[in-house]
Amino acid sequence: MSWSRAGINALLLFFLFIFQESAVSKINLPITGFSLYLAILLGLMALEDRFGAVVLGFIGGIILDFSPSADSPFGKWALVLTLVGYVVAVNGESIGDFTKRPLTFVIFVCAGSIGTLFTFLAFGVLLGENNGALGHNLVMVFGNSFWTLLFAPLLLQITIKWRAKTLTSRERA
């Protein structure tokens, strides 16, 4: 990933964050809410190379740390998403080219969403935070994964087209 694309993707993530906080989080979906931001960020990380996945995880985490509704220490989301970006980067080549198969890509993003949220909760326990009741947290994680599974096919197609438009000529070759 080039530095110019990192800047363009950071702007995209910033605008997605604003849209998530101002519009998507206000929609009362059955079961629980949906994180459009996390689904697109995981899709972008899966499409990138090793360096790009880790950088996107860090940038996306820093942006998410500015959430006014976050009751966590600053940097926690950056740590969690950088770790997730690293795991995606290391295992992306061993899994194979799953981004070419739509169903596998959707399942990967849904599983990544579950893993990210559980990692966030685990770091909360390690830091001594009060995460709330276990049952409520499980409903939140699996409700979010349900909505991610439902909306991801459309979102990932848009994400793939966005990435294709932002590739430089050197990266296309």
Order of alpha helices (4+ residues) and beta strands (2+ residues): alpha-alpha-alpha-alpha-alpha-alpha-alpha
